[in-house]
């Protein structure tokens, strides 16, 4: 009888969710006589027809078969099991039956972001950060009760946020420390995570204005140049998101 049944991405044999992804079924078939054996994989949706795949490997070596996401239906629970067949066609008993449920529904990227250090800028532009750029700030991300969301991918001034932080509960909040590296306009980028899928879109509604460090600073429209503030080199350059002006940032070198 085959052993070490598993899926990739991983789920418990007793059931779990898999996202909008291709799925490998894996097991280790073996025979006391050694040689080549066949792992016979059976997969079926609850109440539906069975698909059988035969994979030949050496005895004791992992066999695996791939089911493309296009062949799996959203919201359906699939069951699967494996048995071993030797070179003579003799078959073992079936393994335990495992299952997983497909969840292709992506969460929405609708969150609230608050920060004491880098509050949301008002339409008049009078609200600015309480600390200068280069100083860490705390940002609280709120899923607003959407219980599909269990965590967030976050970043600053990026359309591909990659830092993950778990929510304190489904639909809850998470607080993360991040450091804006340039003065001027900036934004917090958030993708939501439902445990198996990220949101397709990015929430960038939290726009802020980071003040410049103390010392001589270029104003909007001034020429760009490098300058030192204390012992920290700040470099200025045009390139702020959604507006015109000079922003200062900490060079990453």
Secondary structure, DSSP 8 states (H G I E B T S, - for coil): --EEEEEES---TT--EE-SS-EEEEEE---TT-SEEEEEEEEEETTS-EEEEEEEEETTSEEEEEE-GGGS-TT-EEEEEEEEE-TT--B------EEEEE---------EEE-SSS----TTS----SSBTTS-EEEEEE-TT-TT--EEEEEES-SS--EEEE-SSTT-EEEEEE---BSEEEEEEEEEE-SS-B-SS-EEEEEEEEB--SS----TT----EEEETTEEEEEEE--TTS-SEEEEE---
